[in-house]
Amino acid sequence: MVALVQTVAYLGLEVRRVEVQCQLASGLPAFQIVGLPDKAVGESRERVRAALAAMGLALPPKRITVNMSPADLPKEGSHFDLPIALALLAAMGVTDGEQLADHVAVGELALDGRIVASSGVLPAAIHAAAEGKALICPAAQGAEARWASETAVVAAPDLVSLLNHLKGVQQLPLPEKGALAEREQGPDLKQVKGQETAKRALEIAAAGGHNLLMVGPPGAGKSLMASCLPGILPDLTTEEVLETSMVQSVAGMLQDGRISRARPFRSPHHSASIAALTGGGLKIRPGEVSLAHLGVLFLDELPEFQRNALDSLRQPLETGEVSVARANAHVTFPARVQLVAAMNPCRCGHLGDPALACSRAPKCAADYQGRVSGPLLDRIDLHVEVEPVSARDVKHVSL
């Protein structure tokens, strides 16, 4: 007998259908998982074994083979724990395998049988809705899954409650949708003293969706003005909210199913690598340019970033998406961002100030600004010089 349970695999924001097949056969006792599993999936054996033991069940003394089809698709992540456990329980006759055919299951198992949160529940819920199936997920992420409104959601806290629900002994409550967070009050342009030209450039950038570069000495207010930009951008539409929330779900950043209409604002440190900015890693995750999708990506101290890391942003800024190519996978993430960058005019930051400028000007400025490639600067529509604010300007504005 072969028991089947549906689940999903993630390639960026793309969700692929995966069928977990479990067979119990005669032979020496063994538990094997095949179908290109990664380290986390391979370790599911021990988590499933311990979760069943917590329920008072032991693995049958047979050869257990779990295959995840299609076998040539890489399987990554701990969310395969729950479908593997359900397929095994169906093969053992503990639950009805035919009933599970109407469900898509995702979730990680704890050693005591609890079903704990895993990343990517919102894309899985949208996929289940498209397939006309119900979604089985951790109770902690039921609110997140409910944003795919056409999906019936079974949010279970542990394996025992889930099995009782499937048998009709217990009725798990339908989770409520997560909260739609209101826009938080962030920095406001009223806090900026003077800088009328730079504030006007910021308004033009917001109106036209332009990329912006601010060049000025330290303390002129560049970072403050950049953080004000999301506050003057319009709220996300309903479709855009789901787009940004799916990126955050895959990255494991949605808390309590809360989504927001506010534009994302990401400000990575200048030591960020190519993988941190554009995505990648052993388990491919979205980078900062994708986490800022439909929002603002702020790069402070622009010339201090690694040159190759900055150049990796050239294609995403042009196409609105980033493609991460690996030997075993090709993943695409959305990356429609508004880039705001800030930099000092030179290394010392006081070019043109006779009292503070270093003795190497203007060669110091040429060398410093030359760290940023011309093709990247070509993708920044607005360049504005930010002058230092005098005490007189601050006093005038304060009145």
C-alpha positions as CSV (number, residue, x, y, z in Angstrom):
1,M,0.0,0.0,0.0
2,V,1.2,3.5,-0.9
3,A,-0.2,6.5,1.0
4,L,-0.2,10.0,-0.7
5,V,-0.2,13.5,0.8
6,Q,0.1,16.7,-1.2
7,T,2.5,19.5,-0.2
8,V,4.5,22.2,-2.0
9,A,8.1,23.2,-2.7
10,Y,9.2,26.8,-3.2
11,L,11.3,28.2,-6.0
12,G,11.4,31.8,-5.1
13,L,7.8,32.9,-5.0
14,E,6.9,30.1,-7.4
15,V,5.1,27.2,-5.7
16,R,5.5,23.7,-7.1
17,R,3.2,20.8,-6.4
18,V,4.9,17.9,-4.5
19,E,3.4,14.5,-3.8
20,V,4.7,12.7,-0.7
21,Q,4.4,9.0,-1.2
22,C,4.9,6.5,1.7
23,Q,5.3,2.8,1.3
24,L,5.6,0.1,4.0
25,A,7.3,-3.0,2.6
26,S,8.6,-6.3,4.0
27,G,12.3,-6.4,4.8
28,L,14.8,-5.1,7.4
29,P,13.4,-2.2,9.4
30,A,14.5,1.1,7.8
31,F,13.3,4.6,7.2
32,Q,14.5,6.3,4.0
33,I,13.5,9.6,2.4
34,V,14.2,10.0,-1.3
35,G,13.5,12.7,-3.9
36,L,16.4,15.1,-3.7
37,P,15.9,16.1,0.0
38,D,18.2,18.7,1.6
39,K,19.7,18.4,5.1
40,A,16.5,19.7,6.8
41,V,14.3,17.2,4.9
42,G,16.7,14.4,5.7
43,E,16.5,15.2,9.4
44,S,12.7,14.9,9.2
45,R,13.1,11.1,10.0
46,E,14.1,11.8,13.5
47,R,11.5,14.6,14.1
48,V,8.7,12.3,12.7
49,R,9.9,9.4,14.8
50,A,10.0,11.4,18.0
51,A,6.6,13.0,17.3
52,L,4.9,9.6,16.8
53,A,6.6,8.4,20.0
54,A,5.1,11.3,21.8
55,M,1.7,10.1,20.6
56,G,2.4,6.6,21.9
57,L,3.0,5.2,18.4
58,A,6.1,3.3,17.3
59,L,7.3,2.9,13.7
60,P,6.3,-0.5,12.3
61,P,9.1,-3.0,11.9
62,K,9.1,-2.7,8.2
63,R,11.0,-1.0,5.4
64,I,9.6,2.6,5.2
65,T,10.3,4.5,2.0
66,V,9.1,8.0,1.6
67,N,9.4,9.4,-2.0
68,M,8.8,13.1,-2.8
69,S,7.6,13.4,-6.4
70,P,8.8,14.9,-8.8
71,A,12.0,13.3,-7.7
72,D,14.2,15.7,-9.8
73,L,12.9,18.8,-8.0
74,P,15.1,19.9,-5.0
75,K,13.2,19.8,-1.7
76,E,14.3,22.3,0.9
77,G,12.9,23.3,4.2
78,S,11.4,21.9,7.4
79,H,7.7,22.3,6.2
80,F,7.9,18.8,4.7
81,D,7.8,17.3,8.3
82,L,4.0,17.3,8.5
83,P,3.2,15.8,5.1
84,I,5.8,13.1,5.7
85,A,4.2,12.3,9.1
86,L,0.7,12.2,7.7
87,A,1.7,10.0,4.8
88,L,3.3,7.6,7.2
89,L,0.2,7.6,9.5
90,A,-2.0,6.9,6.5
91,A,0.2,4.0,5.4
92,M,0.0,2.6,9.0
93,G,-3.8,2.9,8.9
94,V,-4.0,5.5,11.7
95,T,-5.8,8.0,9.5
96,D,-7.8,7.9,6.3
97,G,-5.5,8.4,3.3
98,E,-8.4,9.2,0.9
99,Q,-9.5,12.1,3.2
100,L,-6.0,13.6,3.0
101,A,-6.3,13.7,-0.8
102,D,-8.3,16.9,-0.4
103,H,-5.7,18.7,1.5
104,V,-2.3,20.4,1.1
105,A,-0.1,20.1,4.2
106,V,2.8,22.2,5.4
107,G,4.4,22.5,8.8
108,E,7.4,21.6,11.0
109,L,7.1,19.0,13.8
110,A,8.5,19.4,17.3
111,L,9.8,16.4,19.1
112,D,6.7,16.4,21.4
113,G,4.3,16.3,18.5
114,R,3.5,20.0,18.3
115,I,3.2,21.5,14.8
116,V,5.4,24.6,14.7
117,A,5.7,27.5,12.3
118,S,7.6,27.2,9.0
119,S,8.2,29.8,6.2
120,G,6.1,30.1,3.1
121,V,2.5,29.4,4.4
122,L,0.9,32.3,2.5
123,P,2.1,31.2,-0.9
124,A,1.1,27.6,0.0
125,A,-2.4,28.8,0.9
126,I,-2.7,30.6,-2.4
127,H,-1.6,27.5,-4.3
128,A,-4.1,25.3,-2.3
129,A,-6.9,27.7,-3.3
130,A,-5.9,27.5,-6.9
131,E,-6.0,23.7,-6.7
132,G,-9.3,23.7,-4.9
133,K,-8.0,22.0,-1.8
134,A,-7.9,22.8,1.9
135,L,-4.7,23.7,3.7
136,I,-3.3,22.0,6.8
137,C,-0.8,24.3,8.5
138,P,0.5,25.2,12.0
139,A,-2.0,26.9,14.3
140,A,0.4,29.8,14.8
141,Q,0.1,30.5,11.0
142,G,-3.6,30.0,10.5
143,A,-4.1,33.8,10.5
144,E,-1.5,34.2,7.7
145,A,-3.1,31.4,5.6
146,R,-6.5,32.9,5.9
147,W,-5.5,35.9,3.7
148,A,-6.0,33.4,0.8
149,S,-9.7,33.8,1.4
150,E,-10.9,31.0,-0.9
151,T,-8.9,28.4,1.0
152,A,-10.4,26.2,3.8
153,V,-7.7,26.3,6.5
154,V,-7.1,23.6,9.1
155,A,-4.8,25.2,11.7
156,A,-3.6,22.5,14.1
157,P,-1.5,23.0,17.2
158,D,-0.3,19.4,17.3
159,L,-0.6,16.0,15.6
160,V,-3.1,14.6,18.1
161,S,-5.6,17.5,17.5
162,L,-5.1,17.2,13.8
163,L,-5.9,13.5,13.7
164,N,-8.9,13.9,15.9
165,H,-10.2,16.7,13.6
166,L,-9.7,14.4,10.5
167,K,-11.6,11.6,12.3
168,G,-14.4,14.0,13.3
169,V,-13.8,13.5,17.0
170,Q,-12.7,17.1,17.5
171,Q,-13.5,20.3,15.5
172,L,-10.6,22.7,15.1
173,P,-11.8,26.3,14.9
174,L,-11.4,28.2,11.7
175,P,-8.7,30.8,12.3
176,E,-9.4,34.5,11.8
177,K,-7.5,36.6,9.3
178,G,-4.4,38.3,10.6
179,A,-4.6,42.0,11.4
180,L,-4.2,44.5,8.7
181,A,-1.6,46.8,10.4
182,E,-2.1,50.5,10.1
183,R,0.7,52.6,8.7
184,E,3.0,53.5,11.6
185,Q,3.9,57.1,12.2
186,G,7.4,57.4,10.9
187,P,9.8,60.3,10.3
188,D,8.1,63.3,8.8
189,L,9.6,65.9,6.4
190,K,8.5,68.6,9.0
191,Q,11.4,67.3,11.1
192,V,13.9,68.4,8.4
193,K,15.3,71.8,9.0
194,G,16.0,73.8,5.8
195,Q,17.0,71.7,2.8
196,E,14.2,73.0,0.6
197,T,15.9,71.8,-2.6
198,A,16.5,68.3,-1.3
199,K,12.9,68.0,0.0
200,R,11.6,69.2,-3.3
201,A,13.7,66.5,-5.0
202,L,12.3,63.9,-2.6
203,E,8.7,64.9,-3.5
204,I,9.5,64.7,-7.2
205,A,11.0,61.2,-6.7
206,A,7.9,60.1,-4.8
207,A,5.6,61.5,-7.5
208,G,7.4,59.9,-10.4
209,G,8.9,56.8,-8.8
210,H,12.4,58.0,-9.5
211,N,15.6,56.8,-8.0
212,L,17.5,59.5,-6.0
213,L,21.1,60.1,-5.0
214,M,21.8,62.7,-2.2
215,V,25.4,64.0,-1.9
216,G,26.4,66.0,1.1
217,P,28.5,66.3,4.2
218,P,27.8,64.4,7.4
219,G,24.9,65.7,9.5
220,A,23.1,67.4,6.6
221,G,20.0,65.2,7.1
222,K,20.4,62.7,4.2
223,S,19.4,59.6,6.2
224,L,16.4,61.4,7.8
225,M,15.1,62.6,4.5
226,A,15.4,59.1,3.0
227,S,13.4,57.6,5.9
228,C,10.7,60.2,5.3
229,L,10.1,58.9,1.7
230,P,7.7,56.0,2.6
231,G,5.5,58.4,4.5
232,I,4.7,60.4,1.4
233,L,4.2,57.4,-0.9
234,P,0.6,56.1,-1.3
235,D,-0.5,53.0,0.5
236,L,-0.2,49.6,-1.2
237,T,-3.2,48.3,-3.1
238,T,-4.7,45.0,-2.1
239,E,-2.9,43.1,-4.8
240,E,0.4,44.8,-3.9
241,V,-0.1,43.9,-0.2
242,L,-0.3,40.2,-1.1
243,E,2.8,40.5,-3.3
244,T,4.9,42.0,-0.5
245,S,3.5,39.7,2.1
246,M,4.4,36.6,0.0
247,V,8.0,37.8,-0.1
248,Q,8.0,38.3,3.6
249,S,6.3,34.9,4.1
250,V,9.0,33.0,2.1
251,A,11.6,34.9,4.2
252,G,9.8,33.9,7.4
253,M,9.2,37.5,8.4
254,L,5.4,37.6,8.8
255,Q,4.5,37.8,12.5
256,D,1.1,36.5,13.7
257,G,-0.2,36.8,10.1
258,R,-0.1,40.6,10.3
259,I,0.2,42.3,6.9
260,S,0.5,46.0,6.2
261,R,-0.4,48.5,3.5
262,A,2.7,50.6,4.3
263,R,5.6,50.6,1.8
264,P,8.6,48.4,2.8
265,F,11.7,50.4,3.8
266,R,15.0,48.5,3.9
267,S,18.3,50.0,4.8
268,P,21.1,47.3,4.7
269,H,24.6,48.0,6.2
270,H,27.3,48.8,3.7
271,S,29.1,45.6,4.6
272,A,26.2,43.6,2.9
273,S,27.3,40.9,0.4
274,I,25.9,40.2,-3.0
275,A,23.7,37.4,-1.6
276,A,22.4,39.7,1.1
277,L,21.4,42.3,-1.4
278,T,20.1,40.2,-4.3
279,G,19.3,36.9,-2.6
280,G,20.9,33.5,-2.5
281,G,22.7,31.4,0.1
282,L,22.7,27.6,0.6
283,K,18.9,27.8,0.9
284,I,18.0,30.5,-1.5
285,R,16.2,33.4,0.3
286,P,15.1,36.8,-1.0
287,G,17.7,39.6,-0.6
288,E,17.2,43.2,0.5
289,V,16.2,44.3,-3.0
290,S,13.3,41.8,-2.9
291,L,12.3,42.5,0.7
292,A,12.0,46.2,-0.4
293,H,9.7,45.2,-3.3
294,L,7.2,48.0,-4.1
295,G,8.9,50.1,-1.4
296,V,12.2,51.9,-0.8
297,L,15.7,50.5,-0.7
298,F,18.0,53.0,1.0
299,L,21.8,52.6,0.6
300,D,23.6,54.9,3.0
301,E,27.3,55.5,2.5
302,L,27.0,54.3,-1.1
303,P,30.7,54.2,-2.0
304,E,31.5,52.1,1.1
305,F,29.5,49.1,-0.4
306,Q,31.5,46.5,-2.2
307,R,31.7,47.4,-5.9
308,N,30.6,44.0,-7.1
309,A,27.7,44.1,-4.7
310,L,26.5,47.4,-6.0
311,D,26.9,46.3,-9.6
312,S,24.7,43.3,-8.9
313,L,21.8,45.7,-8.4
314,R,22.0,47.1,-12.0
315,Q,19.9,44.4,-13.6
316,P,17.2,44.3,-10.9
317,L,16.8,48.1,-11.1
318,E,16.4,47.8,-14.9
319,T,14.0,44.8,-15.0
320,G,12.2,44.9,-11.7
321,E,13.2,41.3,-10.8
322,V,16.2,39.4,-9.7
323,S,17.2,36.0,-11.0
324,V,19.4,33.8,-8.7
325,A,21.1,31.1,-10.8
326,R,22.5,28.0,-9.1
327,A,23.7,24.7,-10.4
328,N,20.5,22.9,-9.2
329,A,18.0,25.8,-9.3
330,H,17.1,29.0,-11.1
331,V,15.0,31.2,-8.8
332,T,13.3,34.6,-9.6
333,F,12.2,37.1,-7.0
334,P,10.3,40.4,-7.6
335,A,12.4,43.5,-7.1
336,R,10.5,46.7,-8.2
337,V,12.1,49.1,-5.8
338,Q,12.7,52.8,-5.5
339,L,16.4,53.3,-4.8
340,V,17.5,56.1,-2.5
341,A,21.2,56.5,-2.0
342,A,23.3,58.8,0.1
343,M,27.0,59.5,0.1
344,N,29.6,62.0,1.3
345,P,31.3,64.1,-1.4
346,C,34.7,62.7,-0.4
347,R,36.3,60.4,2.2
348,C,36.5,63.2,4.8
349,G,33.1,64.4,3.9
350,H,33.8,68.1,3.9
351,L,34.8,68.9,0.3
352,G,34.7,72.6,-0.4
353,D,34.8,73.6,3.3
354,P,38.1,75.5,3.8
355,A,38.0,74.9,7.5
356,L,37.4,71.2,7.5
357,A,38.4,69.8,4.1
358,C,41.5,67.6,3.9
359,S,44.6,68.5,1.9
360,R,44.0,65.9,-0.8
361,A,41.0,67.7,-2.4
362,P,39.9,67.5,-5.2
363,K,41.7,64.2,-6.0
364,C,40.2,62.7,-2.8
365,A,36.7,63.4,-4.1
366,A,37.4,62.0,-7.5
367,D,38.8,58.8,-6.0
368,Y,35.9,58.4,-3.6
369,Q,33.1,59.0,-6.0
370,G,34.8,56.7,-8.5
371,R,34.0,53.7,-6.4
372,V,30.5,53.8,-7.8
373,S,30.3,52.6,-11.4
374,G,28.8,54.8,-14.1
375,P,26.2,52.2,-15.2
376,L,24.7,52.2,-11.7
377,L,24.7,56.0,-11.5
378,D,22.9,56.1,-14.9
379,R,20.0,54.2,-13.3
380,I,19.6,57.0,-10.7
381,D,17.5,59.7,-12.2
382,L,17.8,62.5,-9.7
383,H,21.1,63.7,-8.2
384,V,20.9,66.4,-5.6
385,E,23.6,68.1,-3.5
386,V,22.6,68.5,0.1
387,E,24.3,71.5,1.7
388,P,25.1,71.7,5.4
389,V,22.4,73.4,7.5
390,S,23.6,76.5,9.3
391,A,22.6,77.5,12.8
392,R,20.7,80.4,11.3
393,D,18.6,78.1,9.1
394,V,17.7,75.9,12.1
395,K,16.7,79.0,14.1
396,H,14.6,80.4,11.3
397,V,12.8,77.1,10.7
398,S,12.2,76.6,14.4
399,L,10.3,79.9,14.7
